[in-house]
Amino acid sequence: MIELYPLVHLPTVITALKTVTLVLGAMITFFSYKAYRRTGAKPLGLLAFGFAVVTLGSILAGVFDLGLALPREYAIIAETGLTALGFGVIVYSLYAR
């Protein structure tokens, strides 16, 4: 395993990055949902949903890893699975009419 700088507290770094992901993901989700409500365009609703799923995956990974102290593999599976699902919805939203 790669040794990080001794002053880096890995759980703190993970928590900080997950917090940034939550804030940015929530903002993207909010603005795309707001655009969907304004226009009624189904693709924008799907875009909002896709970003919400990606954001949820990132947050669940942090909760599984740090909050529930589950094996790191569970966090990776949750994050990767929800990210793939969310990106699939986002791709579909770009082609939906």
Number of C-alpha atoms within 10 A of each C-alpha: 3 4 6 9 8 7 6 10 10 12 12 11 11 14 15 12 15 19 15 12 17 19 13 14 19 17 15 17 23 16 13 20 22 15 15 18 13 10 11 12 14 14 20 25 20 22 24 27 20 25 26 22 24 26 24 21 25 23 21 19 24 24 16 19 19 17 10 11 12 13 11 13 12 15 23 18 13 19 23 16 15 22 21 16 17 24 17 13 20 23 15 15 19 12 8 12 9
